[in-house]
Amino acid sequence: MDLIELEGWTWRAAWDDFAFGIKYWKNLKKISILGDKRWIKLSVTVSHKLIPAEVRFFDSYRKKEALDWLKC
């Protein structure tokens, strides 16, 4: 997920993300989150304990590394 330009947040968007997660829960293996905001990094720290997939945060300047990690 590329969250570099994320601005704002709505309950509808959160619900859509939740519904997606429930639908594909067992299929998720890796989630790479790209961002530059401290709260995003914190949410990854918390969420990785709740999600069966391996979740990693990458700073915005590490996009290639984030994509490479997903591929291996």
Summary of the structure (lengths in Angstrom):
residues: 72
radius of gyration: 12.3
end to end distance: 16.8
largest distance: 33.6
contacts: 157
relative contact order: 0.20
helix: 54%
strand: 18%
